[in-house]
Amino acid sequence: MTESTGFTNDVEICIVACKRSGHHAILNWIAEQFAAEPYVLNNCRVGESPFTETRRRLERRGSVDEAEACRAEESGALTEKRLLIYNFEDCDLRAVFSPEERSRRERALGPSRTRLNVVVLRDHYNLFASRLHRVRLGSDVPRERLDKALAARDLYVQYARECLGETSIVDEPCIPVLYNHWFTDAAYRRDLSARLGGTFRDDSMRRVAAHGEGSSFDGVAFGGRADEMAVLDRWRGLASNHFYRAIVGDAAMRRCTARLFPELDGPPPSLTRQTIGRVSGLFLRALDGPARFLRRRGVLR
């Protein structure tokens, strides 16, 4: 913290999103709006210092000097930062923005001149296609994977309701970012840049975010032309999968997606209510174990 300003950070941005929502690409784009090299803390954990998980990651990959610098910040030797960005993935908004967690972050990060909170949301058809693409969705679906998928369903609805203004869990100013609109609409991005207080720049739209090994479908193969990826058609690759259809057929998620992404015009033809209604019998024959699990959780009827 400088004596002249009284602030450690000029701009502090907290991003909350579901995994595979495209939020790392949005993070890079947000940094571009401020023309500043961001200090990024990735995948923060509720109940820990925002620096802790980044320090662990640096230690795992053997980046000794960077890990030690991060450890110093974690210990309270804070350096001035023009732009501090950190994110929470797959976290309950009530936990991230509880009074206790907010106080923990303020103590760990230092005072900021400007604080912004961003909730990123992608339509659930493509979100779950990306989340499940790398997993073999057969009779050997791991119980842990089922648990995470079902938990993400509930988080999606929570995030969507916040973006719709039905709840006000996130501290103000809260800026919702709808990934589909951000990816396709330059006017939407220009307006978003203004809401963030930045200067509109768009060069990063062609870069693939390296976090999470890039795209679930394409990796980093579209580096330099990320805007050409078929990110709004990922659902097609899993449209015939019973587990995927059972998850995305959730009525609450469909309602939220219809309101936030009306351009999708409802579920894709292969994911209609009639199709979802037939999944139960197919699931019992093909995926007996996961089917029983999903019935207990209320996904299949």
N, C-alpha and C positions, 0 to 999 in steps of 0.2 A: 504493500500500500504506500502510495506516495504522499508526502506531506502536503503537496500542492493541491491534489485533487481529493484525497481521502478515499480513493477507490483502488482496489486491486485489479478489477476487471472493468474495461470500458463497456463491453457488451457481453452479457451472459445469456445463452440460449439453451433451454432444456427441451429435448425432443423425446416424446413418448410414442412408441409404435409397436405393432406386432412384427415379429420376425418375418422376413420375406415380403415386406410391404413396400420396398423400394426406398426406405427412408435414408439409407446411406447415400444414395444418389442425390436425394433432396438435401441432405446435410452438406454435401460438396457444393451444391448449387447455392445454398444459403450463404456459405462462406464466400462464394464468389461475389455476392451482392455487396459485401463489405470491403472487398479488395484488401483483405487482411489474411495473413497466414493463421489459420485457426489452431488453437490448442484444443485437441479433441480427446475426450475421455469416453471410450466406447463401452457399451454394455454395463453400465453402472448397476450396482446391486442395492436394493433397499436394505437399510440397516448397516451399511458400510460407508466409508469415505468414498466419494466419487473417484478418487485416485487409485483405490486399491486394486480393482480388476485390471486396469491398464498396467499398473506396475507388475502384477502377476503375469500378464501376457508378455510383457517385455522380458521378464525373467525367463519365461519358458522358451522364448526364441533366442536367448543368449545375448540380448542387447544390454550389456552390462552398464555402460555409461548412461543410456537413456533410462534404464530401470532405477539407477541410483538417483538421477535427477528427479524422477517421479516420486521416489521414496522420500526425498527431501521435501517436496511439495506436500506429500501425505503427512509428513511430520510437522507441518506448519510453516516451513520456510517458503512462503508463497512469492512467486515472481509476478510482475505486472504482465497483464495479457490484454491485448486490444480486443480479441475475440475468443471467448471461451464457449465451446459447444460440447455438450455431453448428452448421452442418450440412455434411456431405459427401454429394454425390449421385453415384451410379454409380461409387463408388470401391472398390477391392479392400480388404477388411478388413485384410489382412496389411500393406498399405502404410499405412493410416490409423493402425494401432496398432503399427507398428514402433517399436523403441526410439528410432531417430533422429527419427521424426516426433513421437513423444510428447515428447521433449526439446525439439524446436523449438516446439511449442505451449506448453509450460510456460514457456519463456523469453519467448515473445511475449505471452502472456496474463497472466502473473503468477500468484502463488500463490492457491489457492482453498480456502475452508474445506471445501466439499463438492464432489466431482466425481461426476457420473453419466454413464453411457454408454447410449444408447438405440438399438436397431436396430428400424426400422419395416419391416413386411412386409405386403403386400397379396396376395391370391390371384393367381396368374399369369394366369388367364383374363382377369380385369378389368384387371390391370396392363398387359398387352400390348395390350388393346383401347384403353385410354387413350393409350398411347404411340404407337400406329399410326393412331389415328382421323383425325388431321389430315393424314396423308400419303396421296397418291393411290397406292394399291397396285395398280399395273398393270405393264406391261412396262418402264416407265421408272423403276422403283424405284431411287433413287440408291444406288450402291455404299456410300457412307458410312452411309446408313440401314440397309442390310443388316448392315454391320459392327457398328453400335451395337446393333441388335436382338439379334444373336447374342452379343455381349459381355454384354448385360443378362441373357440366358438363364443364362450361367455365374454372374453375380453373384447372381441370384435364388437359385440352388442354394446358393451359399456363405452368403448371409444366412439362408436357411431352415435350413441345417444348424446354424448358430450358435444360432438360435432354438429348435431342437429339442434343443440340448445335445449334439449330436454332435461339435462342435468348441468350443474355448475360446480364440478368437483375440482377442476384445474384452476389454479390461481390466475388471476388476470394480470397482464393481458394474455389471453389464450387465443392462439391463431390456429384454426384447423387447416390442414393441407390435404386435399383430396388428390391422391396420387394420379388417378386416371386423368383428371383435368390438368394437373401440373404437367403430365407427360405430353398431352396432346394440344394444349391451348397456350400459345404465346401471350395472349392478352391476360389470361388467368395468372401466368407467371409474372407479368409486368405489374399487375395489381398486387400480387403477393409481395413482390419486392418492395413496393411502396409501404405496405402494411408493416413490413419488417423494419422499415426505416433505412433501407439500403439504396444503392444505385443500380438500376437494372442492367444486368449482364447475363448472357446466355451461352457462353462458350462451353461450359461444363456439361451441357445437355448431350454432347457427343461422347462423353467419357463414361466408361463403365466403372462403377465403384468397386474397389478391390476387396472391401470388407465382405466376409461371408463367402469368399471364393467367387465373387461376381454373381451372375445370374444363375438360378437353379437349373435352367434349361441350357444356356449358352456359355456359362462360365464367363471368361473375359474375351471370347472370340469376336465380340462386336466392339472391341476397343477402338475409339476414334469415330464410331458411328452407332453409338448406343441408341440414338433416336430412331434407328431402323428396326430395333428388336420388336417382336410381336408380343409385347407384354400384356396386351388386352385380350389375347386369344389363348392364353395358357391353359384355360379350362378344357380346350378341345383335346389335349393330350390325355386327359383323365376322364373324359365324359362317359366312358363305358365302364368305369370302375365302381363297383357297388359301395365300397367303403367311402369313397370320395362323394358319391351322390347322396349317401345317407347324411354325411356331414353338411354339405351345402344346401340340403333340402330343409334345414332348420328354419322354421317359420319366422322367428325373430330376426335372424340374419337377413332373410329374404326381404322382410319389410324394410329394414334399415337400408339395404342396398338399393331397393326400388326408390326410396326417397332421396338418397344422396347421389345416386348414379342413374337418373331416369333415362339417360341415353342408352342404357343397356336394354331397355324395353322388356324388363322382366327376365326370368331365367332363360338360358339357351333352350332351344327346342327339345334337346335330349334330357333336360333337367326339369321337366314340368312336374306338377303335383301328381299327375297320373303315373308318371315313371317312378317317382319317389315312392308312391304307394305300392308298387310292385317289388320294390327292393327287398322287403322283409323276407318273402319266401325264397328268393334267390340267395339271399345272405345265409339263410339257415342251411341250405344245401351246400353252398360253396365255402362259406366262412363261418362254420358253426360256432367256434370259440368266440371270435370277435363279435358275432351277432348277439350272443347272449350278453356279452359285456355291454354292448351298445343299448340293448333293451333295458338293462338295469339302470343305465344312465339316462334313459328317456329319449334317446335319439331315434330308435326304431320302435314302432308301435306294433 
